[in-house]
Structures are given as C-alpha cells and as structure tokens.
C-alpha cells in the first residue's frame, strides 16, 4: 500500500528539524517550503498480520526517514492476538517518544533516532518516524557478532536496572512485563502444548516458571525480541563490529536472563561450537 506523497511531505516537515541535529548537511529552513514533489516514498515491508507498512521516505533525493505506520483492525473486531499486537505498537511509540532519546544521549545505545511520533488512542493507529540504520544483516555465527549483541544488551540492561525499570513502566509507558513470549499473552499456545513427554512436563511447570521470573529480584528493561531480524551490524573506526537494534514492540520490565535465553535459543544457535 503506497503512502500518499502529500502525507509523506507532511511527516518530513515534522522530522527535518530533529534530523538536522544529526546531519548538519540538511539546509536550514528546508522544511518551510517542502512540497509533495520534493519527496519520494518506497514501501519496504508489510507489518505482521497486515497491520500496516514500513516506508522509506527520501527528501530531496538525499535524506532518509523510516516511517512505521500501524493500522490495526477496528477495536470491535480485534482478536486476542490483534489486541496484543495493537498494544505492542502503542508501547513501541512510547519507547521512541519517551525512552529512546535518553538511551541514545546518556548511554550511547545504537538504536534508530526518533524524529516524530503520532498516536491515535481512538483507533490505535500509530506513526513512528525514525532514522535509517546503515549496516548489514549478520549471520550471528561469529564471536564478534555475538559479543557485539551481548555488549548492546548489557548497556540496555544496566541503563534500566532495578527501580529505573519501574519508572520506565510507570512514567514512560513500557510493558509491565517485557518479552515477545510470556505466559499472560500466550494462553492459546500454552493450551495447545502436548500433554505428554518433556513438553507436557514443561506445560505443567509453566505457571510456576512464569511466577518465579516475575518475582526475580534482578529486573531491568529488556528488548524482548532479540532475534537476528531485528539487528543490523557495522564496524566502528577501529574496525570493531557493533550492532544496532530496532523493533521495540516488546520492550519492558523483566529479568535480563529472558533476553539472553531468547537470543541464544532463537538467534545465536548456529552450530555446536557457538
């Protein structure tokens, strides 16, 4: 689904003042006379369950804005899964609006710079405008890439440790329980687990495990979906590899071990040696 160029120009005008702080090559006042003919729009991908699209808006053929536009089904027709996803996008908007600037300026965390966020509470629609990450996907089969991810996680976890996590939840609108997979949001998956064998034993233990994780005294804010599809890699001036991460739909309070376990099981499991 194409984004109207008039709408793209409107968003670009909102974004350009903040973009200029990161890129001194953007002329002052360019946003004052920006019109539809000054922008181009490329649809990069469709969001899960058809809930919207991601666009690359280019201004004057030079300056890029990534626009994530979320359009959930009408509230009266949303399934349990639809509601979960709609909430996750609201949380992502809160993250970019309230938390990302602090993590970038105070801790140097490599994430997209937020330029402009719009939320419509009446219909759950969300628009997030952010910087384009320059890098390439990784295989996560090298020590350099795995260590880069672990350093990134350690920075996020340390920056949000303890009582800070509660503040980010209470004041900035992050999930009270972070992670793409946690039991409160997965009743159907839990019900559908086999009742026999090791999966049956895990099913019977699931609620006790979930309760233990919630009571863990070591809490912070986790990314919540630390898989390779949400990572881009590059190298610094010393040729050291670092990772940039995006997609913050499931960021929230949880033990840091959830991020680590998810990462090692889902993303970094490519061979016995690693």
C-alpha positions in Angstrom: 0.0 0.0 0.0 1.6 3.3 -1.1 1.8 6.3 1.2 0.4 9.5 -0.3 3.3 11.9 -1.1 1.4 14.8 0.4 1.3 12.9 3.7 4.9 11.9 3.3 5.8 15.6 2.9 3.8 16.5 6.0 5.7 13.9 8.0 9.0 15.1 6.6 8.3 18.7 7.6 7.8 17.4 11.2 11.0 15.4 11.1 13.5 17.7 9.5 14.3 20.0 12.5 15.3 17.0 14.6 17.1 15.4 11.6 19.3 18.5 11.3 20.8 17.9 14.7 22.2 14.6 13.4 23.1 15.8 9.9 24.5 19.3 9.5 24.2 19.0 5.7 20.5 19.4 5.9 19.9 23.1 4.9 18.1 25.3 7.5 14.5 26.1 6.6 14.2 23.3 4.0 11.0 22.2 5.7 9.3 25.6 5.3 8.6 25.2 1.6 8.7 21.4 1.3 6.0 20.0 -1.0 5.0 16.6 -2.3 7.3 16.8 -5.3 10.3 17.1 -3.0 9.8 13.6 -1.6 9.8 10.0 -2.8 8.3 7.0 -1.0 9.3 3.4 -1.1 7.3 0.7 0.7 9.9 -1.6 2.4 7.7 -4.2 4.0 4.3 -5.1 5.4 3.8 -5.4 9.2 2.8 -8.7 10.8 -0.9 -9.6 10.2 -1.2 -6.8 7.7 -1.4 -4.2 10.5 0.5 -1.5 8.5 3.6 -0.8 6.5 7.2 0.4 6.8 8.3 3.1 4.3 11.5 4.8 3.3 10.7 8.5 2.7 13.5 10.3 0.8 13.7 14.1 1.0 15.3 16.0 -2.0 16.8 12.7 -3.1 19.3 12.7 -0.2 17.8 12.5 3.3 16.0 9.3 4.5 13.2 8.9 7.0 11.9 5.4 8.0 8.2 5.6 8.7 6.4 2.8 10.5 2.7 3.2 10.1 0.4 0.9 12.1 -3.2 0.5 11.2 -4.9 -2.2 13.4 -8.4 -3.6 12.7 -11.3 -1.7 14.3 -11.4 -2.2 18.0 -14.7 -4.0 17.9 -13.3 -6.6 15.5 -9.9 -7.3 17.1 -9.0 -10.8 18.1 -6.9 -11.6 21.2 -3.8 -11.6 19.1 -4.8 -8.3 17.4 -5.2 -6.6 20.7 -1.8 -7.9 21.8 -0.1 -6.5 18.7 -2.0 -3.2 18.9 -0.8 -2.7 22.5 2.7 -3.6 21.4 2.8 -0.9 18.8 1.5 1.7 21.4 4.4 0.6 23.6 6.9 1.0 20.8 5.6 4.5 20.2 6.0 5.3 23.9 9.6 3.9 23.7 10.6 6.1 20.8 8.9 9.1 22.2 10.0 8.9 25.9 12.9 6.4 26.3 15.0 6.2 23.2 16.3 9.8 23.4 17.6 9.1 26.9 19.3 5.8 25.9 21.0 7.5 23.0 22.2 10.6 24.7 23.1 9.2 28.1 24.3 5.7 27.2 25.2 5.8 23.5 22.9 2.9 22.7 22.8 2.1 19.0 19.1 2.4 18.0 17.2 4.5 15.5 16.9 8.2 16.4 13.3 9.1 16.8 12.2 12.1 14.8 8.4 12.2 15.2 5.7 10.1 16.8 1.9 10.2 16.4 -0.6 8.1 18.3 -4.4 8.0 17.9 -5.9 6.4 21.0 -9.3 6.2 19.5 -8.4 3.7 16.8 -4.9 2.5 18.0 -3.2 3.9 14.9 0.5 4.8 15.3 3.1 6.5 13.1 6.7 6.4 14.1 9.3 8.3 12.1 13.0 7.5 12.7 16.5 7.4 11.3 17.6 4.8 8.8 20.2 2.4 10.2 23.2 2.0 7.9 24.6 -1.5 8.1 24.1 -5.1 7.0 22.4 -8.2 8.5 24.6 -10.6 10.4 24.8 -14.4 10.5 25.4 -14.5 14.2 27.8 -17.4 13.7 30.9 -15.4 14.6 32.2 -14.5 18.1 32.5 -10.8 17.1 28.8 -10.5 16.2 27.6 -12.5 19.3 29.8 -10.4 21.6 28.5 -7.2 20.0 24.9 -8.2 20.8 25.8 -9.1 24.4 27.5 -5.7 24.8 24.4 -4.0 23.4 22.2 -5.9 25.8 24.4 -5.2 28.8 24.2 -1.5 28.0 20.4 -1.5 27.9 20.0 -3.7 31.0 22.5 -1.6 33.1 20.8 1.6 32.0 17.4 0.4 33.1 18.3 -1.7 36.1 16.3 -2.0 39.3 13.9 0.8 40.2 14.6 2.5 36.9 12.7 -0.2 35.2 9.6 0.6 37.3 9.9 4.2 36.4 10.1 3.4 32.7 7.0 1.3 33.0 5.1 3.8 35.2 6.1 7.1 33.7 7.1 6.2 30.1 4.6 3.6 29.1 6.7 0.5 28.6 5.3 -3.0 29.1 5.0 -4.0 32.8 6.1 -7.5 31.6 8.6 -7.4 28.7 9.2 -10.1 26.1 7.5 -11.4 22.9 6.9 -14.7 24.7 5.4 -14.6 28.2 2.6 -16.6 29.6 0.0 -13.9 30.1 -0.1 -13.2 26.4 0.1 -16.7 25.2 -2.9 -18.7 26.6 -3.6 -20.4 23.2 -0.1 -21.5 22.7 0.0 -22.9 26.3 -3.2 -24.8 25.8 -2.0 -26.3 22.6 1.2 -27.7 24.1 1.3 -31.5 24.1 0.4 -33.1 27.5 3.0 -35.9 27.3 6.7 -36.1 27.3 9.1 -33.3 28.1 6.7 -30.8 26.5 3.9 -32.0 28.8 6.2 -31.6 31.9 7.2 -28.1 30.7 3.5 -27.3 30.2 2.7 -28.3 33.8 5.6 -26.3 35.1 5.0 -23.2 33.0 3.0 -21.2 35.6 5.5 -21.8 38.3 8.3 -20.7 36.0 6.4 -17.6 35.0 5.7 -16.7 38.6 9.4 -17.2 39.5 10.5 -14.9 36.7 8.1 -12.2 37.8 9.4 -12.4 41.4 13.1 -12.4 40.4 14.8 -9.5 42.3 17.0 -8.8 39.3 14.8 -6.8 37.0 15.5 -4.3 34.2 14.1 -3.3 30.8 14.7 -5.9 28.2 14.5 -5.6 24.4 12.0 -8.5 24.4 12.5 -9.7 20.8 16.3 -10.1 20.3 16.4 -12.0 17.1 18.6 -11.5 14.0 15.8 -10.0 12.0 15.9 -7.0 14.4 19.7 -6.4 14.2 22.0 -4.6 11.8 25.8 -4.8 12.1 28.5 -2.3 11.2 32.1 -1.5 12.2 33.5 1.5 14.1 36.6 3.5 13.2 38.8 0.8 14.9 37.2 -1.9 12.7 35.4 -3.4 15.7 32.0 -4.8 15.0 28.9 -3.3 16.7 25.2 -4.0 16.5 22.3 -1.7 16.1 18.9 -2.9 17.1 15.3 -1.9 16.3 11.7 -3.2 16.7 10.8 -2.3 20.3 7.3 -3.6 20.4 8.0 -5.9 23.4 10.4 -3.7 25.5 9.5 -3.8 29.2 10.4 -4.9 32.7 11.8 -8.5 33.1 14.9 -10.3 34.3 17.8 -9.9 31.8 18.1 -13.7 31.5 15.0 -13.6 29.3 16.8 -11.5 26.7 19.8 -13.8 26.9 17.9 -17.0 26.7 15.8 -15.8 23.8 18.9 -14.6 21.9 20.9 -17.8 22.4 18.0 -20.1 21.6 16.4 -18.2 18.7 19.2 -16.2 17.1 22.7 -17.5 18.0 22.1 -21.2 17.8 24.1 -21.9 14.6 26.4 -24.8 15.4 27.7 -26.7 18.4 30.8 -24.6 18.9 28.9 -21.3 19.4 
